[in-house]
Amino acid sequence: MFEFDKKFLTKLGELREMGVEPWPNGFEVTHLSTELHARFKGVEDPSAEDYGEVAIGGRIMFRNRMGKAMFIRLADRGEPTVDDVDNEGNAIKRGGVIQVWIKRDNVGEQAYDKLKKLDIGDFLWARGTMMRTRTGEVTLKANAAQMAAKVMSPFPDRFHGVTDVQLRARMRYVDLFMNAETKAVFRMRSRLVRYIRNFFEQRDYLEVETPMMQPIPGGAVARPFETHHNALDMQLFLRIAPELYLKRLVVGGLERVFELNRTFRNEGISLKHNPEFTMIEFYQAWATYEDLIVLTEELVSGLALDVVGSLQIPFEDKVIDYSRPWKRADMDVLICEATGIAHDQMRDADALRAFWVSKHGDGEKLPTTVGKWWELLFDEYVEATLINPTFVTGFPAEISPLARRTDGDPFRTDRFEFFINGWEVGNAFSELNDPIDQAERFAAQAQQRTGGDDEAMYFDADYIRALSFAMPPTAGEGIGIDRLVMLLTGTPSIRDVILFPTLRPEGGRHADAE
């Protein structure tokens, strides 16, 4: 149970004895800090203009009381976008914070005595006219001010902010008002999602919604979360991908669809993985994976220019170049280049095993098939080297259970994954629309699951029935939104681009519930 600090409870009692309501309501706020900085930028004396009264509200981030007057800095939802210079002539961005000057003679002695009880972290409402101080700062000269909400927890040191990574993720509500960089990341995330939505709507895609709880999890090779529906007395799974439902819609005649979706996978947590994450999946009839390569370049490069303003974006100790066209290469070619394995040995499982054993030693759980060997060798030797955007093509059918086989080479599929900074960011293919082939691949996946592979797919008979009504030639793709945000904001940890990442409860497994 949460316990309030006795010091704050004492102060609360003092305020109420003075007739102060700590959590009042009904305030009118007419302006944001950013609007006021923009309006009076370059205006030497705002008080000389007939601008009228303004009312603002925000959290107190700084307070300096000097006898019969006080200066307060309020933070509101305004964004620091106004180009200006500080008192030393340095270029800065104004907005997000506005200064308030409160003088006893202007607000009245009784009101001023109450305002002297304000703490850093309290919310304040103030109304007045605009002025500029002797130091040159645009300031609200208050003729009325009132506490709007009382803080009841110790406020973090404003000079050091909140730097502990675990604490920032666990107490995002504190991180957001203490760290401007955090707020900027999530503003950029919102703009990124809006850009993506507009991008597809402008190309005649229909935004749709598909089930998050599914009787059969499908569309990816992953371990699902399980739950139970009491009224129907049936097992359900949180979706690992919306793919099979979106392709059902293509069968139904919705030829271009997309979904910005929350997806859940019961797997490990790392700098790049959170059990709950956001993807966009989109499907286009009468298209191939080659068409999606062009579309993906256009989408991501356009995002970089629109959201960041550049195609060369720093990430940690490197600069990633999003300029088009991106590199393209077949999976086996990249493995050969990285390992020195001869290309004519790439479909010989024994040769691939011999190479691995020579480098890493033997092991019981090593792959036994060529497709699985390609997957392991790519992960070990290639993936981390793909820094600039790269399309990897030519995936084996064995590890691509939903992709169309390549004409003339049924071992391969018409599939690509694209990588940035050594991370897989997107996966796409020309869709397998042959219901007989798809049924056989589902059966093979189900056999792997029976053999102990918890991430193998289930056999989805209804999806096969949907394909039996014929799906036109179609291409589809899924792109990880969280990883895109990380890359474009230079953020190395996924928990810093998800407002509320999955964390172990404080104090133990059941502490929060108790």
C-alpha positions in Angstrom: 0.0 0.0 0.0 1.2 3.5 -0.8 2.0 5.7 2.3 1.9 9.5 2.1 4.8 11.4 3.6 3.8 12.9 6.9 5.4 16.2 6.0 3.0 16.6 3.0 0.0 15.6 5.1 0.9 18.3 7.6 1.2 20.9 4.9 -2.1 19.8 3.5 -3.8 20.4 6.8 -2.2 23.9 7.0 -3.5 24.8 3.5 -7.1 23.7 4.4 -7.0 25.7 7.6 -6.1 28.8 5.4 -9.2 28.1 3.2 -7.1 26.7 0.3 -8.7 23.9 -1.7 -5.7 21.8 -2.8 -7.4 20.3 -5.8 -9.9 22.8 -7.2 -11.5 22.7 -10.6 -13.0 24.9 -13.3 -10.0 26.9 -14.6 -9.9 28.5 -18.0 -6.5 28.3 -19.8 -6.3 30.5 -22.9 -2.6 30.2 -24.0 0.3 27.8 -24.1 3.9 28.8 -23.3 4.9 28.1 -26.9 2.2 30.5 -28.3 3.4 33.3 -26.0 7.1 32.9 -26.8 6.2 32.9 -30.5 3.9 35.9 -30.3 6.3 38.1 -28.3 9.6 36.9 -29.9 11.5 40.1 -30.8 9.0 42.4 -29.1 11.0 44.7 -26.8 8.1 45.6 -24.5 5.1 43.3 -24.6 3.3 45.4 -22.0 3.1 48.3 -24.5 0.9 46.2 -26.8 -2.9 46.0 -26.4 -2.8 42.2 -26.3 -5.2 41.8 -23.3 -5.2 39.3 -20.5 -3.9 35.7 -20.9 -4.4 32.7 -18.6 -2.0 29.9 -18.3 -1.6 26.7 -16.2 1.3 24.4 -15.5 3.6 22.6 -13.1 5.9 24.7 -11.0 9.5 23.7 -11.9 11.3 26.7 -10.3 10.4 29.3 -7.7 12.3 32.3 -6.4 10.6 34.2 -3.6 11.8 37.7 -2.7 9.8 39.2 0.0 6.7 40.8 -1.6 7.2 39.2 -5.0 8.1 35.8 -6.5 9.2 34.5 -9.9 7.9 31.1 -10.9 8.6 28.9 -14.0 5.6 26.8 -15.2 5.9 23.8 -17.5 2.9 23.1 -19.7 2.3 20.9 -22.8 3.8 23.5 -25.1 6.6 22.2 -27.3 10.0 24.0 -27.4 9.9 25.0 -31.1 10.4 28.7 -31.1 13.9 29.8 -32.3 15.4 32.4 -30.0 18.6 33.4 -28.2 19.3 33.5 -24.5 20.8 36.3 -22.5 24.3 35.3 -23.6 23.3 35.2 -27.3 23.2 31.4 -27.6 20.6 29.9 -29.9 17.9 28.1 -28.0 14.4 26.8 -28.4 11.6 28.5 -26.4 8.4 26.8 -25.4 7.3 24.3 -22.8 8.1 26.6 -20.0 6.9 30.2 -19.2 7.9 32.5 -16.4 5.3 34.1 -14.1 5.9 37.2 -11.9 3.6 37.4 -8.8 3.6 40.5 -6.8 1.7 40.9 -3.5 0.3 44.3 -4.5 -1.0 42.9 -7.8 -2.8 39.8 -6.5 -3.7 41.0 -3.0 -2.2 40.2 0.4 -4.5 37.3 1.3 -4.0 35.6 -2.0 -0.2 36.2 -1.8 0.0 34.6 1.7 -1.6 31.5 0.3 0.7 31.4 -2.7 3.7 31.5 -0.4 2.8 27.9 0.5 3.4 26.7 -3.0 5.9 23.9 -3.5 8.0 22.8 -6.5 5.9 20.3 -8.3 2.5 22.0 -7.5 0.3 23.0 -10.4 -0.5 26.7 -10.6 -3.1 28.7 -12.6 -2.3 32.4 -13.3 -4.0 35.2 -15.3 -2.5 38.5 -16.3 -0.7 40.5 -18.9 2.6 40.0 -20.7 5.8 41.8 -20.0 9.6 41.4 -20.4 11.9 41.4 -17.4 15.1 43.3 -17.1 17.0 40.1 -18.0 15.0 40.0 -21.3 12.6 37.1 -20.5 9.0 37.0 -21.7 7.0 36.8 -18.5 3.3 36.8 -17.4 2.7 39.6 -14.9 -0.1 38.0 -12.7 -3.1 39.8 -11.4 -4.6 36.6 -10.2 -3.1 33.2 -9.3 -4.2 30.1 -7.5 -3.0 26.6 -6.6 -4.5 24.1 -9.1 -3.2 20.8 -7.7 -1.0 20.0 -4.7 2.0 17.7 -5.0 2.1 15.0 -2.3 5.4 13.3 -3.0 9.0 14.6 -2.7 10.0 16.3 -5.9 13.2 15.1 -7.7 16.2 17.4 -7.7 15.5 19.7 -10.7 19.2 20.1 -11.4 19.9 16.4 -11.8 16.5 15.2 -13.2 15.7 11.5 -13.1 18.6 9.5 -14.5 18.1 6.0 -13.2 16.9 3.9 -16.2 14.7 1.5 -14.2 13.1 4.4 -12.3 12.4 6.4 -15.5 10.7 3.4 -17.0 8.8 2.5 -13.9 7.7 6.1 -13.0 7.2 7.5 -16.6 4.9 10.1 -15.2 7.9 11.6 -13.3 10.4 11.0 -16.2 8.2 13.0 -18.6 8.0 16.2 -16.6 11.6 16.0 -15.4 13.4 15.1 -18.7 12.6 17.2 -21.8 14.4 14.6 -23.9 11.9 11.9 -22.9 9.0 14.1 -23.8 10.7 14.9 -27.2 11.1 11.2 -28.0 7.4 10.4 -27.4 6.3 13.5 -29.4 8.5 12.2 -32.2 6.9 8.8 -31.9 3.5 10.3 -32.3 4.5 12.2 -35.4 6.1 9.0 -36.8 2.8 7.0 -36.3 0.8 9.9 -37.9 3.1 10.0 -40.9 2.8 6.2 -41.4 -1.0 6.3 -41.2 -1.2 9.2 -43.7 1.4 7.5 -46.0 -0.9 4.4 -46.4 -4.2 6.2 -46.5 -2.8 8.4 -49.4 -2.1 5.2 -51.3 -5.7 3.9 -50.9 -5.0 1.5 -48.1 -7.9 0.9 -45.7 -7.0 0.9 -42.0 -8.7 -2.0 -40.2 -8.7 -3.8 -36.8 -8.3 -7.5 -36.2 -8.6 -9.6 -33.1 -6.1 -9.3 -30.3 -7.4 -12.5 -28.7 -7.3 -15.4 -31.2 -8.3 -19.1 -30.9 -5.2 -20.0 -33.0 -2.1 -17.8 -32.9 -0.5 -17.4 -36.3 1.3 -15.1 -38.7 4.7 -15.5 -37.0 7.0 -18.1 -35.5 6.8 -17.1 -31.8 5.6 -18.3 -28.4 2.2 -16.8 -27.5 0.6 -15.6 -24.2 -2.3 -17.9 -23.2 -5.5 -17.0 -21.5 -9.0 -18.4 -21.0 -12.5 -17.1 -21.8 -14.8 -18.1 -19.0 -18.2 -17.6 -20.7 -17.2 -19.6 -23.8 -15.0 -21.9 -21.8 -12.3 -21.8 -24.5 -8.5 -21.2 -24.6 -7.4 -18.0 -26.3 -4.1 -16.5 -27.3 -2.9 -12.9 -27.4 -1.9 -12.4 -31.1 1.7 -12.7 -32.1 0.8 -11.1 -35.5 -2.4 -9.9 -37.3 -1.2 -11.4 -40.6 -3.7 -14.3 -41.2 -6.7 -12.1 -40.4 -5.5 -9.3 -42.7 -5.1 -11.8 -45.5 -8.6 -13.1 -44.9 -9.7 -9.5 -45.6 -7.8 -9.6 -48.9 -9.7 -12.8 -49.8 -12.9 -10.8 -49.0 -12.0 -8.1 -51.5 -10.3 -5.5 -49.3 -7.3 -5.4 -51.6 -5.2 -2.9 -49.7 -5.3 -3.0 -45.9 -3.1 -2.0 -43.0 -3.2 -2.2 -39.2 -1.2 -0.3 -36.6 -1.3 -3.1 -34.1 -0.3 -4.1 -30.6 1.4 -7.5 -30.7 2.4 -9.9 -27.8 5.1 -12.5 -27.7 5.9 -14.5 -24.6 9.7 -14.3 -25.1 12.7 -12.7 -23.5 13.3 -9.0 -22.7 16.3 -7.1 -24.0 17.4 -3.7 -25.3 15.5 -4.6 -28.5 12.6 -6.7 -27.2 9.6 -6.0 -25.1 6.8 -8.7 -24.7 4.2 -6.1 -25.9 5.2 -4.0 -28.9 3.8 -2.1 -31.9 3.9 -3.1 -35.5 2.4 -2.0 -38.8 1.3 -4.8 -41.1 0.0 -4.0 -44.6 -1.1 -6.1 -47.5 -1.5 -5.2 -51.2 -3.2 -7.3 -53.8 -1.7 -7.4 -57.3 1.8 -6.7 -55.9 5.0 -8.6 -55.3 7.7 -8.3 -52.7 9.7 -6.3 -55.2 7.0 -3.7 -55.1 7.2 -3.6 -51.4 11.0 -3.0 -51.5 10.3 0.2 -53.4 7.5 1.1 -51.0 9.6 0.5 -47.9 12.4 2.7 -49.1 10.0 5.4 -49.8 8.3 5.1 -46.4 11.3 4.9 -44.2 13.4 7.5 -46.1 10.4 9.8 -46.1 10.0 9.3 -42.4 13.6 10.3 -41.8 13.3 13.5 -43.7 9.9 14.4 -42.3 10.4 13.5 -38.6 14.2 14.2 -38.2 14.9 16.5 -41.2 17.9 14.5 -42.5 18.8 11.2 -44.3 22.0 10.9 -42.3 21.0 10.2 -38.7 23.5 9.5 -35.8 23.0 6.4 -33.7 25.5 5.9 -30.9 29.0 6.0 -32.5 27.8 5.8 -36.1 25.8 7.7 -38.7 23.2 5.7 -40.6 22.5 6.8 -44.2 18.8 6.3 -45.2 19.4 7.6 -48.8 17.8 5.6 -51.6 18.4 3.1 -53.1 19.3 0.7 -50.3 21.6 -2.3 -50.6 20.1 -5.6 -51.7 21.7 -9.0 -51.3 20.6 -12.7 -51.1 20.9 -14.4 -47.8 23.4 -17.1 -48.9 25.6 -14.6 -50.7 26.0 -12.6 -47.5 26.7 -15.7 -45.5 29.4 -16.8 -48.0 31.0 -13.3 -47.9 31.1 -13.3 -44.1 32.3 -16.9 -43.5 34.3 -17.9 -46.6 32.0 -20.9 -47.2 32.0 -21.8 -50.8 28.7 -21.0 -52.5 28.3 -24.6 -53.9 28.3 -25.9 -50.3 25.4 -23.7 -49.1 22.8 -26.4 -49.7 24.9 -29.2 -48.1 23.8 -29.5 -44.4 26.9 -31.7 -43.6 29.3 -29.1 -45.0 27.6 -26.3 -43.1 27.8 -28.4 -39.9 31.5 -29.1 -40.5 32.2 -25.4 -40.8 30.3 -24.6 -37.6 32.0 -27.4 -35.6 35.4 -26.1 -36.8 34.7 -22.7 -35.4 32.4 -23.4 -32.4 32.6 -27.1 -31.5 29.9 -29.7 -31.6 26.5 -29.6 -29.9 23.4 -31.6 -29.5 21.0 -28.8 -30.5 22.6 -27.8 -33.7 20.4 -27.6 -36.9 19.9 -30.6 -39.1 18.5 -28.9 -42.1 19.9 -26.4 -44.6 17.3 -23.7 -43.9 18.0 -23.8 -40.2 21.7 -23.7 -40.9 21.3 -20.6 -43.0 19.3 -19.0 -40.2 22.0 -19.7 -37.6 24.9 -18.7 -39.8 23.2 -15.4 -40.8 22.4 -14.6 -37.1 26.0 -15.3 -36.1 28.0 -13.8 -38.9 26.0 -11.4 -40.9 23.2 -9.6 -39.0 25.3 -7.3 -36.9 27.3 -6.1 -39.9 24.2 -4.6 -41.7 24.4 -1.0 -40.4 23.0 1.0 -43.3 19.5 -0.1 -44.5 19.8 -3.4 -46.3 17.3 -5.7 -48.0 18.1 -9.4 -47.5 16.4 -11.7 -50.0 16.3 -15.3 -51.0 15.1 -16.9 -47.7 14.6 -20.7 -47.7 11.0 -21.9 -47.8 11.7 -24.0 -44.7 12.0 -20.9 -42.5 9.4 -18.9 -44.4 6.1 -20.9 -43.9 3.8 -18.2 -45.2 5.8 -17.0 -48.2 5.4 -17.9 -51.9 8.1 -20.1 -53.4 10.4 -18.5 -56.0 9.6 -19.5 -59.6 12.4 -21.8 -60.8 13.9 -22.4 -57.4 11.3 -23.9 -54.9 14.0 -24.0 -52.2 13.7 -20.3 -51.9 10.9 -17.8 -51.3 10.0 -14.4 -52.6 10.8 -12.8 -49.3 12.9 -10.0 -47.8 13.8 -8.8 -44.4 15.3 -5.3 -44.0 18.0 -4.5 -41.5 19.2 -1.3 -40.0 22.0 -1.0 -37.4 22.2 -4.8 -37.3 18.6 -5.1 -36.3 15.7 -6.7 -38.2 13.2 -3.9 -38.7 10.8 -5.4 -41.2 9.8 -8.7 -42.9 7.9 -9.0 -46.2 7.1 -11.5 -48.9 4.9 -12.3 -51.8 2.2 -14.2 -50.0 1.6 -17.9 -50.4 -1.9 -18.1 -51.9 -1.8 -21.8 -52.9 -4.0 -23.4 -50.2 -2.6 -26.9 -50.8 1.0 -25.8 -50.3 0.0 -23.7 -47.3 -1.8 -26.7 -45.7 1.4 -28.8 -46.2 3.5 -26.1 -44.6 1.1 -25.8 -41.6 1.3 -29.5 -41.2 5.1 -29.4 -41.1 5.0 -26.6 -38.5 2.5 -28.6 -36.4 4.8 -31.6 -36.5 7.7 -29.4 -35.3 5.4 -28.2 -32.5 4.6 -31.8 -31.5 8.3 -32.4 -31.5 8.8 -29.8 -28.8 9.2 -26.5 -30.8 7.1 -24.1 -28.8 7.5 -21.3 -31.4 6.3 -23.4 -34.4 2.9 -22.5 -35.9 -0.4 -24.2 -35.3 -2.5 -25.7 -38.2 -5.1 -23.0 -38.9 -7.9 -24.8 -40.8 -10.1 -21.7 -41.2 -7.3 -19.8 -42.8 -6.8 -22.7 -45.3 -10.6 -22.6 -45.9 -10.3 -18.8 -46.6 -7.5 -19.4 -49.1 -9.6 -22.1 -50.8 -11.9 -19.2 -51.9 -8.9 -17.8 -53.7 -6.7 -14.9 -52.7 -5.3 -12.7 -55.6 -1.5 -12.4 -56.0 -0.6 -10.4 -52.9 2.4 -9.0 -51.0 2.5 -8.1 -47.4 4.9 -6.7 -44.8 5.3 -6.1 -41.1 7.5 -3.3 -39.7 8.4 -2.8 -36.0 7.4 0.7 -34.9 9.4 0.7 -31.7 12.6 -0.1 -33.5 12.0 2.6 -36.0 11.5 5.1 -33.2 14.7 4.0 -31.6 16.7 4.4 -34.8 15.3 7.8 -35.7 15.6 9.2 -32.2 19.0 7.7 -31.4 17.6 5.7 -28.5 19.5 2.5 -27.8 16.9 0.8 -25.5 13.4 -0.2 -26.5 12.1 0.6 -23.0 12.9 4.3 -23.6 10.5 4.5 -26.6 7.6 2.6 -24.9 5.7 4.7 -22.4 5.0 1.8 -20.1 7.4 -1.1 -20.8 7.0 -4.5 -19.2 9.0 -4.5 -15.9 9.3 -6.8 -12.9 7.1 -5.5 -10.0 8.8 -3.5 -7.3 9.4 -5.6 -4.2 8.7 -9.0 -5.8 6.4 -11.0 -8.0 3.0 -10.0 -6.4 4.0 -6.7 -4.8 1.9 -4.4 -7.0 -1.3 -6.6 -6.6 -0.9 -6.6 -2.8 
